[in-house]
Amino acid sequence: MNQVHTINQCLKTFYDSSGLKVNHQKTCVFFSDNVNHIRRSELCTSLGFSITYDLGKYLGVPLHHKRVTKESYQFVVNKVKTRLSTWKAKNLSAARRTTLISSVTMSIPGYVMQTSSLPMTTCESLDKYNRKFLWVSTEDKQKIPLVSWDAICKPKTRGGLGLRHAKDQNNAYLMKLGWRLATKREDLWVKVIQSKYNCGNDKLPRINMSNPRSNLWSGIKRTWGKVQDGIKPLANGQIRWRWAKNGQFYVKLAYDSLSNDAIPPNPMWGKIWKLKIPERCKVFTWLVLHKRLLTNASRHKRGLTSDSRCPVCDAEIENLQHVLRDCPETLNLWKSVVPQCLWSKFSSLSFDHWFQWNSSYKDRRVESEEWRQQFILICWWLWRPRNSFVFEGKKISNDTIQLSVDATRGSIQDAHDRFFTAVGRQGKAVEHETRWKPPPEGWVKINTDGAFSYFEVGVACGGVIRDAHGNFLRGFMFKGMEGDSLSAKLWGCLHSLKLAWDLGHRQVILEADSAEAIDLMKKVNHDLHADGGLVEEIRCLMERDWRLEVDHINRWANTTADHLTKAGLSSMTGFHVVIVTNGVLDSLLLKDKG
């Protein structure tokens, strides 16, 4: 009863100080199982509050007083189910269903995941309902999942759709708490956790795996090993997150670190999502690269049909290669659109090489972007009518397919035109910035660029120095073996400044098309960044006794430096100064002059 008196006295003091009084009808008391019923009634009568057997939620998160079970977070699953039930999956394309899952249903549990360790059964239920919605499955009618959920949950650059496993996403959020436990020692919640679980005063907290486990602490302990893998101590006593260039923790990078995918990403996966085609065509391309379209050959293997032959020519097995290229009807269509100069290679490549070559096509003989778009759209419109023919008996001619392709391309162009019309004056300003501008009289301008290539296995950068009249003074190329795109651009800035200083120029404008590199060079504190040493060397050059301006430009105004960078990728390792220009470089310099 002494504690009851103390509580009442505290509430009275609060009322006297603030004028606010506790609502006795809305206030409840929760007792542990060790307090008997008679004692509970006495205490509640003295306090004037009612008894509760469940603390409920605080700010939308359950307050646990018993063992966590799947019922503890069933409300999260119910929210996802309710939201999914409002959409008619069969009326949506796969691209739209993917977007809804990514932007809506996968974000619903995110708030709770940030401070709670969800049971595995809850996470599996979340994945199950998202997976069923993606493949338009119901409890009564199961559809065939064309691609495994594990593959779908990979990043787009690794062949997935960028969706996420619920459990791995939960673990990534818990890793963030572990990271903050090590880096935000002055936060109140960190002090409470460190004191309660005896984490010590070392830079990295000591995590005792045998401590009694609350739900939160259990999650932090489970993911602490992954947090330790990502921590990289620095000589100055600080720590950085090794998976991020700037050394800071990001949930996305933490999630990627949980995948344990050691296979280097195929550049082709990233390219398909950059094509200027409708999203549903991108998903179609993704399925083709995975070889997961339900052709008759595939349906025959799954026991969905007794005949694996092509329904159009009735001669060959209908696999992907036959549908998209080798069927006589399909070949007639390709012959009418493929340039004669490309037909020999077009018709002789293996299917994988053929599809990747055309969908990432680069050749001066044909407008590359236009052909990439046309190729994918033709494949898309070859596939759609074939489904209509198989399931509805409707046969569509090649002329109709070509008209459909042209109509789709026209719609894409109309959308592009409407966008730039809506931009208005801003669009004109952007267009104006795409032209190279000479420096003031007495100054020189350096344009630099950098690139990373999986194929050439390394990084390269290039740059060009010009005077106020646009005359070529000097150029350079550099190729290194290690780094990424940002490192390459920083190397370009470093070699540009070194070359300009060695040539005796003291009034210099440095331009690059990487805003990230420019911002990094202007920051004073970059100790945690992976390229911190390189940036420090650049800043030492910037602080020398000269007049120097560093600006960001549009990449279309940086084509000359881009040309030298690409040449650097195929050059020998090391630094090369360009003194004499060639035909291509001369034409680019002349174009920049105007």
Backbone torsions as a table, in degrees:
resi	resn	phi	psi	omega
1	MET	NA	-22.0	177.6
2	ASN	-61.0	-38.8	179.4
3	GLN	-67.2	-34.4	176.9
4	VAL	-63.9	-43.2	178.1
5	HIS	-62.2	-40.8	179.6
6	THR	-63.8	-42.8	179.6
7	ILE	-63.1	-45.8	179.5
8	ASN	-62.3	-37.3	179.4
9	GLN	-67.2	-39.3	177.7
10	CYS	-63.9	-42.7	-179.9
11	LEU	-65.8	-36.8	178.0
12	LYS	-66.5	-42.4	178.2
13	THR	-62.0	-42.0	177.5
14	PHE	-61.0	-41.1	-180.0
15	TYR	-66.5	-43.0	-179.5
16	ASP	-64.4	-32.6	-176.5
17	SER	-83.1	-37.8	-172.6
18	SER	-109.9	-19.2	-175.7
19	GLY	81.2	2.5	-180.0
20	LEU	-98.3	135.6	-176.4
21	LYS	-120.1	140.4	-180.0
22	VAL	-68.8	134.0	176.4
23	ASN	-80.0	109.4	-175.5
24	HIS	-67.1	-27.6	-178.6
25	GLN	-74.0	-26.8	-178.1
26	LYS	-99.1	-3.7	-175.8
27	THR	-100.8	133.7	-178.0
28	CYS	-125.8	161.7	177.9
29	VAL	-121.7	133.7	177.4
30	PHE	-107.9	131.0	-179.6
31	PHE	-114.3	148.5	174.2
32	SER	-74.7	168.2	-177.6
33	ASP	-67.9	-14.8	-177.7
34	ASN	-77.3	-12.8	-178.7
35	VAL	-93.2	123.8	-177.4
36	ASN	-75.2	168.1	-172.6
37	HIS	-66.5	-37.3	-179.3
38	ILE	-65.0	-43.3	-179.3
39	ARG	-65.3	-38.9	178.9
40	ARG	-60.5	-43.7	-178.6
41	SER	-64.9	-39.9	179.4
42	GLU	-62.9	-45.5	-177.8
43	LEU	-66.6	-41.2	-179.6
44	CYS	-66.7	-36.9	178.1
45	THR	-64.5	-41.5	179.9
46	SER	-67.4	-37.3	-179.6
47	LEU	-80.0	-29.8	-176.3
48	GLY	84.5	17.3	-179.3
49	PHE	-112.5	159.6	177.3
50	SER	-91.1	166.2	-179.4
51	ILE	-90.2	143.4	171.8
52	THR	-128.3	147.2	178.5
53	TYR	-109.0	5.3	178.5
54	ASP	-150.5	122.3	-179.3
55	LEU	-71.9	-15.1	177.2
56	GLY	73.2	-139.6	-176.1
57	LYS	-119.5	152.5	171.7
58	TYR	-126.8	120.3	-176.0
59	LEU	54.8	37.1	175.0
60	GLY	84.8	0.6	-178.4
61	VAL	-115.9	132.5	-178.9
62	PRO	-61.9	141.0	173.2
63	LEU	-96.0	110.2	-172.1
64	HIS	-83.8	134.1	173.2
65	HIS	-132.3	4.0	174.9
66	LYS	-139.9	-179.8	178.6
67	ARG	-61.3	136.7	-179.4
68	VAL	-75.5	129.1	177.6
69	THR	-126.2	178.5	179.7
70	LYS	-65.7	-25.4	177.4
71	GLU	-69.1	-23.6	-178.2
72	SER	-62.1	-31.8	-177.9
73	TYR	-121.5	22.6	178.4
74	GLN	-63.2	-26.8	179.6
75	PHE	-62.3	-30.3	177.9
76	VAL	-68.6	-45.1	178.2
77	VAL	-62.2	-40.7	-179.7
78	ASN	-63.8	-37.3	177.5
79	LYS	-61.7	-43.6	179.5
80	VAL	-65.5	-44.2	179.3
81	LYS	-61.1	-42.2	-179.7
82	THR	-63.4	-43.0	-179.8
83	ARG	-66.1	-42.5	179.6
84	LEU	-64.1	-34.0	-177.9
85	SER	-68.7	-17.3	179.8
86	THR	-82.7	-8.5	-179.2
87	TRP	-109.6	139.4	176.1
88	LYS	-93.3	96.8	-173.1
89	ALA	-58.6	-37.9	-175.4
90	LYS	-68.1	-18.2	178.5
91	ASN	-92.8	0.7	-178.1
92	LEU	-112.6	145.2	175.5
93	SER	-73.2	164.7	178.4
94	ALA	-60.8	-35.0	179.3
95	ALA	-64.6	-42.5	179.9
96	ARG	-69.5	-38.1	177.9
97	ARG	-64.1	-40.0	177.7
98	THR	-62.5	-43.1	-179.9
99	THR	-62.9	-42.6	179.9
100	LEU	-64.6	-41.4	178.3
101	ILE	-63.4	-46.3	-176.2
102	SER	-65.3	-43.6	-172.2
103	SER	-92.0	-19.8	-174.4
104	VAL	-118.0	-68.9	-170.2
105	THR	-69.1	-29.9	178.0
106	MET	-78.8	-16.3	177.7
107	SER	-88.4	-18.3	-178.6
108	ILE	-59.6	-49.7	-180.0
109	PRO	-77.9	-5.3	-175.1
110	GLY	-58.6	-39.0	-178.2
111	TYR	-63.1	-45.4	-179.5
112	VAL	-70.6	-35.9	-177.9
113	MET	-62.6	-24.3	-175.0
114	GLN	-67.9	-22.7	-177.0
115	THR	-131.5	9.0	-176.2
116	SER	-138.6	150.0	173.3
117	SER	-99.8	105.6	-176.4
118	LEU	-74.7	141.3	176.6
119	PRO	-59.8	151.6	-179.3
120	MET	-59.5	-38.1	-179.7
121	THR	-63.4	-35.2	177.6
122	THR	-66.0	-44.9	179.9
123	CYS	-64.7	-39.5	178.3
124	GLU	-64.8	-36.5	177.6
125	SER	-66.0	-41.5	178.0
126	LEU	-61.0	-45.2	178.5
127	ASP	-63.8	-38.9	-177.0
128	LYS	-62.4	-46.0	-177.0
129	TYR	-71.3	-35.6	175.2
130	ASN	-66.3	-40.0	-179.4
131	ARG	-65.8	-42.4	179.0
132	LYS	-64.2	-39.6	179.2
133	PHE	-65.7	-39.6	-179.2
134	LEU	-61.9	-41.6	-177.2
135	TRP	-98.8	12.9	176.2
136	VAL	56.0	45.4	177.5
137	SER	-100.2	150.8	175.1
138	THR	-129.5	174.8	178.6
139	GLU	-63.6	-31.0	-177.2
140	ASP	-88.0	-30.7	-174.4
141	LYS	-133.4	111.2	-179.4
142	GLN	-91.5	127.4	175.3
143	LYS	-95.1	161.6	-177.9
144	ILE	-80.3	120.7	173.5
145	PRO	-75.6	111.9	-173.6
146	LEU	-70.8	-30.6	-179.1
147	VAL	-129.6	142.6	-177.9
148	SER	-64.5	152.1	-180.0
149	TRP	-63.9	-34.7	177.5
150	ASP	-61.7	-41.5	179.1
151	ALA	-69.0	-38.6	180.0
152	ILE	-63.7	-35.5	-175.9
153	CYS	-83.3	7.8	172.3
154	LYS	-80.9	158.9	174.7
155	PRO	-61.3	156.8	-179.0
156	LYS	-60.9	-32.1	-179.9
157	THR	-72.6	-8.9	178.8
158	ARG	-117.0	18.5	174.0
159	GLY	95.6	7.8	178.5
160	GLY	-101.9	-171.4	176.5
161	LEU	-105.1	4.7	177.9
162	GLY	80.2	8.4	173.7
163	LEU	-78.1	171.8	-172.7
164	ARG	-134.6	142.3	170.4
165	HIS	-64.9	133.0	-178.0
166	ALA	-61.3	-42.2	-177.6
167	LYS	-66.7	-42.7	178.5
168	ASP	-65.7	-36.6	177.0
169	GLN	-64.8	-41.9	176.4
170	ASN	-60.7	-43.9	179.3
171	ASN	-64.4	-35.3	178.1
172	ALA	-64.3	-40.6	176.3
173	TYR	-64.4	-40.2	179.0
174	LEU	-68.5	-32.0	174.4
175	MET	-63.3	-34.1	176.8
176	LYS	-62.1	-39.9	176.8
177	LEU	-64.2	-41.5	177.0
178	GLY	-62.1	-40.0	177.6
179	TRP	-64.0	-43.5	179.5
180	ARG	-68.6	-29.3	175.9
181	LEU	-61.7	-31.1	-179.3
182	ALA	-90.8	-22.9	-172.6
183	THR	-114.5	-17.2	-178.0
184	LYS	-116.9	60.7	-172.1
185	ARG	-68.0	-18.6	-178.9
186	GLU	-89.4	-8.3	177.7
187	ASP	-67.7	142.8	-175.6
188	LEU	-59.8	-44.6	-176.8
189	TRP	-65.0	-32.3	178.2
190	VAL	-67.3	-42.2	178.3
191	LYS	-62.2	-39.6	179.2
192	VAL	-64.3	-47.1	-179.4
193	ILE	-63.4	-45.6	-178.5
194	GLN	-63.0	-38.0	179.5
195	SER	-71.5	-42.4	-176.4
196	LYS	-67.0	-38.7	-173.7
197	TYR	-109.3	15.3	173.9
198	ASN	52.1	58.0	-177.5
199	CYS	-81.5	-7.7	178.3
200	GLY	80.8	-179.9	-177.5
201	ASN	-111.2	10.3	178.0
202	ASP	-68.5	164.8	178.9
203	LYS	-58.6	-43.5	174.1
204	LEU	-100.2	124.8	-178.3
205	PRO	-62.5	147.8	176.1
206	ARG	-88.1	120.8	-178.0
207	ILE	-103.7	108.2	179.3
208	ASN	-86.2	110.6	-175.2
209	MET	-69.1	-13.1	-178.3
210	SER	-96.2	0.3	179.2
211	ASN	-63.0	151.6	172.8
212	PRO	-55.3	144.1	-169.6
213	ARG	-109.4	118.2	162.0
214	SER	-84.2	170.2	-179.5
215	ASN	-61.5	-44.3	-179.2
216	LEU	-65.5	-49.0	-177.4
217	TRP	-64.9	-33.9	177.0
218	SER	-61.0	-42.6	179.2
219	GLY	-67.3	-40.6	179.1
220	ILE	-64.1	-42.8	-179.9
221	LYS	-64.8	-39.6	-177.6
222	ARG	-64.1	-33.7	-176.4
223	THR	-101.0	1.3	-175.2
224	TRP	-63.2	-34.9	178.3
225	GLY	-60.2	-40.3	177.6
226	LYS	-68.0	-35.2	177.1
227	VAL	-64.2	-43.6	178.9
228	GLN	-62.1	-37.1	177.6
229	ASP	-62.2	-31.9	-177.4
230	GLY	-88.0	-11.1	-178.1
231	ILE	-86.0	130.3	176.9
232	LYS	-122.7	110.2	179.4
233	PRO	-68.9	144.5	177.7
234	LEU	-108.7	163.3	-176.7
235	ALA	-64.1	-28.4	-178.0
236	ASN	-84.2	8.3	178.5
237	GLY	92.8	-10.0	178.4
238	GLN	-82.4	168.9	174.6
239	ILE	-126.4	149.5	178.5
240	ARG	-129.8	158.4	176.4
241	TRP	-87.2	114.0	-169.5
242	ARG	-67.1	-20.3	-176.7
243	TRP	-86.9	-3.4	-179.4
244	ALA	-116.8	138.9	-179.2
245	LYS	-60.6	-39.3	-177.3
246	ASN	-88.6	2.7	176.1
247	GLY	81.3	-0.5	-178.7
248	GLN	-93.2	156.7	-179.0
249	PHE	-84.5	134.4	174.0
250	TYR	-131.7	135.7	-179.3
251	VAL	-59.8	-38.5	-179.5
252	LYS	-60.3	-45.4	-179.6
253	LEU	-69.8	-33.1	176.0
254	ALA	-64.2	-41.2	177.7
255	TYR	-62.8	-44.5	179.8
256	ASP	-61.7	-34.3	-179.0
257	SER	-69.5	-17.6	179.9
258	LEU	-82.5	-12.8	-174.7
259	SER	-74.7	-25.1	-179.2
260	ASN	55.5	35.9	-179.8
261	ASP	-93.9	99.9	-176.3
262	ALA	-85.2	-7.7	-178.3
263	ILE	-74.5	127.3	178.9
264	PRO	-59.4	141.1	-178.9
265	PRO	-66.5	144.1	175.8
266	ASN	-82.8	121.0	-178.4
267	PRO	-55.7	-23.7	-177.9
268	MET	-62.7	-34.5	-178.5
269	TRP	-62.3	-41.4	-179.4
270	GLY	-70.5	-29.1	-175.9
271	LYS	-70.0	-35.3	-174.1
272	ILE	-66.2	-28.3	-178.5
273	TRP	-81.7	-7.5	178.2
274	LYS	-99.2	-4.9	179.3
275	LEU	-66.2	144.3	179.8
276	LYS	-87.0	72.2	-179.4
277	ILE	-139.7	161.9	177.7
278	PRO	-58.4	152.7	-177.8
279	GLU	-59.6	-36.8	-179.3
280	ARG	-64.9	-30.7	176.8
281	CYS	-72.7	-31.7	176.4
282	LYS	-67.2	-42.1	177.6
283	VAL	-64.7	-38.4	175.2
284	PHE	-59.7	-45.9	178.4
285	THR	-60.7	-40.8	177.9
286	TRP	-60.3	-42.2	178.6
287	LEU	-67.3	-36.9	178.1
288	VAL	-63.7	-44.7	-179.9
289	LEU	-64.5	-30.0	175.4
290	HIS	-83.4	-8.2	-176.8
291	LYS	57.5	50.9	-175.7
292	ARG	-121.6	15.7	174.6
293	LEU	-74.4	142.7	-177.6
294	LEU	-83.9	75.4	171.7
295	THR	-74.2	172.9	178.7
296	ASN	-62.5	-34.1	177.6
297	ALA	-63.8	-42.5	178.8
298	SER	-69.5	-40.4	178.8
299	ARG	-65.7	-34.8	179.0
300	HIS	-65.3	-40.6	178.8
301	LYS	-64.1	-32.4	-178.9
302	ARG	-87.5	-0.1	179.3
303	GLY	76.6	23.7	-178.5
304	LEU	-93.8	-13.3	178.2
305	THR	-151.2	155.1	179.7
306	SER	-95.1	-8.0	-175.5
307	ASP	-124.2	120.2	-179.4
308	SER	-96.5	3.5	-177.2
309	ARG	-77.2	160.5	177.9
310	CYS	-69.4	128.0	-179.1
311	PRO	-74.6	-12.7	-177.9
312	VAL	-87.3	-55.2	-178.5
313	CYS	-94.5	-19.2	177.7
314	ASP	56.1	33.4	-176.7
315	ALA	-126.8	-40.0	-174.8
316	GLU	-115.8	163.2	174.3
317	ILE	-68.3	135.2	-176.6
318	GLU	-87.8	89.1	171.3
319	ASN	-106.3	-176.2	-176.8
320	LEU	-60.4	-44.8	-178.8
321	GLN	-60.9	-39.4	-179.4
322	HIS	-68.8	-42.9	-178.0
323	VAL	-63.8	-47.2	-170.6
324	LEU	-91.9	-10.8	-178.5
325	ARG	-144.8	-48.9	-164.0
326	ASP	-90.8	-11.9	176.4
327	CYS	-63.0	134.9	-177.7
328	PRO	-51.4	-41.7	178.6
329	GLU	-63.4	-40.2	179.9
330	THR	-67.7	-41.3	179.0
331	LEU	-60.9	-38.9	178.2
332	ASN	-61.3	-38.3	178.3
333	LEU	-67.5	-45.0	-179.7
334	TRP	-62.2	-39.0	-179.3
335	LYS	-62.5	-26.6	-178.7
336	SER	-82.2	-13.5	-176.3
337	VAL	-121.2	-24.7	-177.7
338	VAL	-78.5	129.2	177.3
339	PRO	-57.5	142.8	-176.4
340	GLN	-59.5	-33.5	-177.6
341	CYS	-68.5	-15.4	-178.2
342	LEU	-108.6	-6.8	-170.6
343	TRP	-63.0	-39.2	-177.4
344	SER	-59.0	-48.3	179.3
345	LYS	-71.7	-39.2	-177.7
346	PHE	-57.6	-40.4	-173.2
347	SER	-91.8	-4.3	-173.8
348	SER	-112.3	-12.4	-177.3
349	LEU	-72.4	155.0	170.9
350	SER	-65.3	158.8	-172.2
351	PHE	-59.4	-47.1	-178.5
352	ASP	-59.6	-48.3	-179.5
353	HIS	-65.4	-39.2	-179.8
354	TRP	-60.7	-48.2	-176.7
355	PHE	-68.5	-43.4	-179.0
356	GLN	-68.8	-37.9	-179.8
357	TRP	-62.8	-44.3	-177.9
358	ASN	-74.0	-38.3	-177.3
359	SER	-78.2	-11.0	173.7
360	SER	-126.0	31.7	-170.6
361	TYR	-63.0	135.7	173.4
362	LYS	-140.3	116.3	-179.2
363	ASP	-162.0	136.8	-178.4
364	ARG	-71.0	-20.2	-176.7
365	ARG	-71.8	-23.3	-178.1
366	VAL	-136.1	143.3	176.6
367	GLU	-59.7	110.5	-168.6
368	SER	-62.8	-52.2	-175.7
369	GLU	-63.5	-39.0	179.7
370	GLU	-64.3	-41.7	-179.4
371	TRP	-69.8	-40.6	178.6
372	ARG	-57.7	-43.6	179.3
373	GLN	-64.7	-47.1	-178.3
374	GLN	-63.6	-40.4	-178.7
375	PHE	-60.2	-49.6	-178.6
376	ILE	-64.7	-40.5	-179.0
377	LEU	-65.9	-37.9	176.9
378	ILE	-64.2	-44.2	177.7
379	CYS	-59.6	-41.2	179.8
380	TRP	-62.9	-44.9	-178.4
381	TRP	-78.6	-16.2	170.0
382	LEU	-72.3	-35.7	-176.6
383	TRP	-76.9	-42.3	-176.4
384	ARG	-61.7	-50.8	179.0
385	PRO	-62.7	-30.7	179.6
386	ARG	-64.8	-37.1	175.6
387	ASN	-64.4	-41.1	178.6
388	SER	-63.1	-37.3	-179.1
389	PHE	-69.5	-41.1	-177.2
390	VAL	-69.4	-44.0	-171.3
391	PHE	-99.5	-20.0	-177.3
392	GLU	-123.5	-8.5	179.6
393	GLY	75.9	14.7	-179.3
394	LYS	-93.8	118.2	179.1
395	LYS	-100.9	131.5	-177.2
396	ILE	-115.3	132.9	-176.8
397	SER	-75.6	163.8	177.1
398	ASN	-63.0	-34.8	178.4
399	ASP	-62.1	-41.0	178.5
400	THR	-66.3	-39.3	177.5
401	ILE	-61.9	-44.3	-179.9
402	GLN	-63.7	-39.3	177.0
403	LEU	-63.8	-38.7	178.8
404	SER	-65.9	-40.5	177.3
405	VAL	-62.3	-46.4	179.6
406	ASP	-62.1	-39.1	179.3
407	ALA	-65.7	-40.2	178.5
408	THR	-65.7	-42.8	177.5
409	ARG	-63.3	-37.2	177.2
410	GLY	-64.2	-39.1	178.2
411	SER	-65.1	-39.5	177.8
412	ILE	-63.1	-43.7	179.8
413	GLN	-65.9	-38.9	178.0
414	ASP	-62.5	-42.7	178.4
415	ALA	-63.2	-39.8	177.7
416	HIS	-63.2	-44.1	-179.0
417	ASP	-66.7	-40.6	179.9
418	ARG	-64.4	-36.7	179.1
419	PHE	-62.4	-47.8	-177.6
420	PHE	-74.3	-24.2	173.4
421	THR	-69.0	-40.1	179.3
422	ALA	-67.1	-31.7	179.2
423	VAL	-64.0	-37.7	174.3
424	GLY	63.2	-126.2	-175.8
425	ARG	-61.6	-35.4	178.1
426	GLN	-60.6	-38.5	177.7
427	GLY	-62.3	-38.8	178.4
428	LYS	-65.6	-37.5	179.0
429	ALA	-64.2	-40.8	178.5
430	VAL	-63.7	-41.5	179.5
431	GLU	-61.8	-38.3	-179.3
432	HIS	-65.5	-33.9	-177.2
433	GLU	-76.8	-7.5	-178.5
434	THR	-81.1	-2.5	179.2
435	ARG	-101.9	140.7	178.8
436	TRP	-71.9	138.4	179.2
437	LYS	-113.8	135.4	178.0
438	PRO	-72.7	157.0	178.3
439	PRO	-78.0	168.7	175.7
440	PRO	-63.5	162.8	178.7
441	GLU	-59.6	134.7	-179.5
442	GLY	89.8	-7.6	178.8
443	TRP	-108.0	163.0	169.8
444	VAL	-122.8	154.0	178.4
445	LYS	-120.8	133.8	176.8
446	ILE	-111.6	124.9	172.2
447	ASN	-108.2	131.8	-177.2
448	THR	-137.4	155.9	179.1
449	ASP	-150.6	165.9	178.4
450	GLY	-148.1	158.7	-178.0
451	ALA	-153.9	155.7	174.8
452	PHE	-120.1	140.3	-178.1
453	SER	-133.7	129.0	173.4
454	TYR	-69.5	-35.0	-173.5
455	PHE	-74.3	-41.1	-179.8
456	GLU	-85.3	-7.0	178.0
457	VAL	54.8	71.2	177.3
458	GLY	159.9	-176.6	177.5
459	VAL	-116.5	157.1	178.3
460	ALA	-148.9	155.9	175.0
461	CYS	-144.4	163.0	178.9
462	GLY	-153.0	163.5	180.0
463	GLY	-162.9	162.2	-179.7
464	VAL	-139.8	138.0	177.9
465	ILE	-108.8	128.7	179.9
466	ARG	-133.2	155.7	-180.0
467	ASP	-92.9	-169.8	-175.4
468	ALA	-67.0	-15.9	179.4
469	HIS	-102.0	6.1	179.6
470	GLY	81.6	9.9	-179.3
471	ASN	-75.1	140.1	179.4
472	PHE	-71.6	127.3	177.0
473	LEU	-107.5	-45.4	180.0
474	ARG	-165.8	154.9	175.2
475	GLY	-137.8	171.2	178.4
476	PHE	-154.5	159.5	172.4
477	MET	-137.2	145.0	177.7
478	PHE	-141.5	134.5	175.8
479	LYS	-125.7	129.6	176.0
480	GLY	-121.2	171.4	-175.1
481	MET	-101.2	-20.6	-175.2
482	GLU	-127.1	150.2	177.1
483	GLY	131.1	-171.5	177.4
484	ASP	-135.2	-168.6	-175.8
485	SER	-60.8	-44.0	-180.0
486	LEU	-65.0	-42.2	177.6
487	SER	-58.7	-42.0	-179.3
488	ALA	-61.7	-41.7	-179.2
489	LYS	-68.9	-35.6	176.3
490	LEU	-68.3	-38.5	174.6
491	TRP	-60.4	-38.8	177.9
492	GLY	-61.7	-42.7	178.3
493	CYS	-65.0	-41.1	-179.5
494	LEU	-63.1	-50.1	-178.3
495	HIS	-68.4	-30.6	176.8
496	SER	-63.0	-47.8	-178.8
497	LEU	-67.2	-39.9	178.3
498	LYS	-61.9	-45.4	-178.2
499	LEU	-65.5	-43.0	179.6
500	ALA	-62.6	-41.7	179.9
501	TRP	-66.2	-44.4	-179.0
502	ASP	-64.4	-28.9	178.6
503	LEU	-82.5	-3.7	175.6
504	GLY	89.7	10.7	178.6
505	HIS	-79.0	131.8	-177.6
506	ARG	-122.2	-1.7	172.7
507	GLN	-125.9	101.0	-166.2
508	VAL	-130.9	138.7	169.9
509	ILE	-114.4	122.8	178.3
510	LEU	-105.8	126.1	179.8
511	GLU	-123.5	137.2	176.0
512	ALA	-143.0	154.7	-177.4
513	ASP	-97.4	16.5	177.0
514	SER	-109.4	105.7	179.0
515	ALA	-63.9	-34.7	-179.6
516	GLU	-64.4	-43.0	179.3
517	ALA	-65.9	-42.4	180.0
518	ILE	-63.3	-45.8	179.7
519	ASP	-62.0	-39.7	-179.7
520	LEU	-64.9	-39.3	179.4
521	MET	-66.0	-28.8	-177.5
522	LYS	-87.3	-12.0	179.7
523	LYS	-79.5	142.3	179.4
524	VAL	-80.5	-41.4	-176.6
525	ASN	-101.3	112.8	179.0
526	HIS	-138.6	27.3	-174.9
527	ASP	-62.2	-34.3	-175.6
528	LEU	-81.6	-13.1	-174.2
529	HIS	-74.3	144.2	-179.6
530	ALA	-62.1	-30.5	178.4
531	ASP	-100.2	25.2	-176.7
532	GLY	-58.0	-40.1	179.3
533	GLY	-64.4	-40.0	178.3
534	LEU	-66.1	-42.0	178.7
535	VAL	-64.8	-39.9	179.5
536	GLU	-62.0	-38.6	177.6
537	GLU	-66.1	-38.4	177.2
538	ILE	-65.1	-42.9	-178.7
539	ARG	-65.9	-33.6	175.9
540	CYS	-62.5	-39.9	176.7
541	LEU	-67.5	-39.4	-178.7
542	MET	-64.9	-29.1	-176.8
543	GLU	-87.4	5.3	176.5
544	ARG	-70.9	172.8	-174.2
545	ASP	-81.3	80.7	175.8
546	TRP	-158.5	165.8	177.3
547	ARG	-94.1	115.3	-173.1
548	LEU	-133.2	131.1	173.6
549	GLU	-121.0	136.1	-179.9
550	VAL	-119.9	121.0	-174.8
551	ASP	-131.0	153.7	173.1
552	HIS	-97.2	138.7	-179.6
553	ILE	-130.7	165.8	174.6
554	ASN	-69.3	144.3	-176.6
555	ARG	-64.7	-23.8	179.3
556	TRP	-72.9	-16.2	175.2
557	ALA	-93.1	8.0	-175.2
558	ASN	-124.8	28.6	-173.1
559	THR	-68.4	-31.4	-179.4
560	THR	-67.3	-45.4	177.1
561	ALA	-64.9	-35.4	178.0
562	ASP	-62.8	-39.6	178.5
563	HIS	-62.7	-44.0	180.0
564	LEU	-67.4	-33.4	177.7
565	THR	-64.5	-45.8	179.2
566	LYS	-64.0	-36.3	176.2
567	ALA	-66.3	-33.8	179.0
568	GLY	-65.8	-31.7	179.7
569	LEU	-62.5	-32.1	-178.9
570	SER	-99.3	8.2	-179.2
571	SER	-92.6	178.0	176.1
572	MET	-72.8	152.7	179.0
573	THR	-62.6	135.6	178.5
574	GLY	126.6	-172.9	-176.4
575	PHE	-102.4	131.7	-178.0
576	HIS	-131.0	126.1	177.5
577	VAL	-90.4	134.7	178.6
578	VAL	-101.5	118.1	-179.1
579	ILE	-106.8	-38.3	-177.9
580	VAL	-110.4	133.5	-179.4
581	THR	-88.0	156.4	176.4
582	ASN	-111.1	-172.2	-174.5
583	GLY	-62.0	-48.0	-178.2
584	VAL	-65.3	-44.3	179.7
585	LEU	-64.5	-38.9	177.5
586	ASP	-60.7	-42.2	-178.8
587	SER	-66.7	-37.4	178.1
588	LEU	-68.2	-40.5	177.7
589	LEU	-64.1	-41.0	179.3
590	LEU	-66.0	-38.5	178.7
591	LYS	-64.8	-39.8	178.9
592	ASP	-66.4	-31.9	177.7
593	LYS	-64.3	-26.8	175.3
594	GLY	104.5	NA	NA
